[in-house]
Amino acid sequence: MKYLPLLATLLFTSIASAEPPPPVGKAVPLFDGTTLAGWEGDAKLWRVEDGALTGGSLTEQVRQNVFLATVKEYGDFIVRMKIKLTGTGFVNSGFQIRSQRVPNNTEMSGYQCDYGEPNWYGCIYDESRRNKLMMQSDMAALRPVIKKDDWNEYVIHAQGGRIRTWINGVHGLDYKEADPKIVQSGRMGIQVHGGGKALVQVKDITIEELEPAKADDAAAAPAPAKDK
């Protein structure tokens, strides 16, 4: 009998990892394919190239974290995009949700659906707020489908205090916010992390806004804190 709890945990993990992304609903573009309309950021680092929102440089080091942010704020939604990250040195990116600009700073504060080597794909990091990893993604499931230095499909489903991620159709995590004081709305943003010669590109990005969720009656325990 002592093995039953472990068996149940392994079974739940397997089922959760196999959960497919939500079906496409009434999604609208977040990017017109040619301009930065609806977005704002440092024009020296952000532009449109090859039909994609593009940030950073492959020839010059990005000295600090920089973000391209939406002008509009969002609460509950499903976001879908194709993302590509290349470069040398420390190469990392991520997609901010329910976030805000930090005054007089290049940072954004809020949830980041992370993206990058060695194991940041699909996890939840709390950027410039709690400054820690809130939940690690299932890298054992994600690693076989990650196309390094190439385009990957990223899906983020945020509803109420629950956030789920998928990469190339594989479930990364299912996070439930335990702190009721954390605001569940805000701006979105694309990050280029400082410290390397990094280039991030995002295209085919759409959003399906959802009806506000009822209060969650369960909360997931966050992973141990980890600085980034």
Secondary structure, 3 states (H helix, E strand, C coil): CCCHHHHHHHHHHHHHHCCCCCCCCCCEECCCCCCCCCEECCCCCEEEECCEEEEECCCCCCCCCEEEEEEEEECCEEEEEEEEEEEEECCEEEEEEEEEECCCCCCEEEEEEEEECCCCCCCEEEECCCCEEEECCCHHHHHHHCCCCCCEEEEEEEECCEEEEEECCEEEEEEECCCCCCCCCEEEEEEECCCEEEEEEEEEEEEEECCCCCCCCCCCCCCCCCCC
